Amino acid sequence: MFIDYIGSISASLSSTHGVKLVESNMASLKDDHPYGYLRLFPSLSVLLDFDSTLLFYGHIAHGILSSLIVMSMGNEVTGRDLVEAGIAASEISARVAASLVFSDVRGR
């Protein structure tokens, strides 16, 4: 999930539209740190239509990883901490999504 997410942002940054997106958000990145990044990273991760459907339901990486990475900036967070938080967030997302699926045994 992390590799997919970082790769999609990197690919978007090598595109003309990705560069324009960063340039147009430069002021908010300086003035509104870290929240400017919370707006920019998900946009970059979906700019080239990369699809991060990792579970049976939903596209979770764009929201989960943006928050984790941005909120770790300037804090003493290890890579292990990020991975563990990503796993926990994915598990929560899967359980919430599973509870919303309608079937004969769930949701009725």
Secondary structure in CASP SS format (residue, H / E / C, confidence):
PFRMAT SS
TARGET T0000
AUTHOR 0000-0000-0000
METHOD secondary structure of the structure
MODEL  1
M C 1.00
F H 1.00
I H 1.00
D H 1.00
Y H 1.00
I H 1.00
G H 1.00
S H 1.00
I H 1.00
S H 1.00
A H 1.00
S H 1.00
L H 1.00
S C 1.00
S C 1.00
T H 1.00
H H 1.00
G H 1.00
V H 1.00
K H 1.00
L H 1.00
V H 1.00
E H 1.00
S H 1.00
N C 1.00
M H 1.00
A H 1.00
S H 1.00
L H 1.00
K H 1.00
D H 1.00
D C 1.00
H C 1.00
P C 1.00
Y H 1.00
G H 1.00
Y H 1.00
L H 1.00
R H 1.00
L H 1.00
F H 1.00
P H 1.00
S H 1.00
L H 1.00
S H 1.00
V H 1.00
L H 1.00
L C 1.00
D C 1.00
F C 1.00
D C 1.00
S C 1.00
T C 1.00
L C 1.00
L C 1.00
F C 1.00
Y C 1.00
G C 1.00
H C 1.00
I C 1.00
A H 1.00
H H 1.00
G H 1.00
I H 1.00
L H 1.00
S H 1.00
S H 1.00
L H 1.00
I H 1.00
V H 1.00
M H 1.00
S H 1.00
M C 1.00
G C 1.00
N C 1.00
E C 1.00
V C 1.00
T C 1.00
G H 1.00
R H 1.00
D H 1.00
L H 1.00
V H 1.00
E H 1.00
A H 1.00
G H 1.00
I H 1.00
A H 1.00
A H 1.00
S H 1.00
E H 1.00
I H 1.00
S H 1.00
A H 1.00
R H 1.00
V H 1.00
A H 1.00
A H 1.00
S H 1.00
L H 1.00
V C 1.00
F C 1.00
S C 1.00
D C 1.00
V C 1.00
R C 1.00
G C 1.00
R C 1.00
END
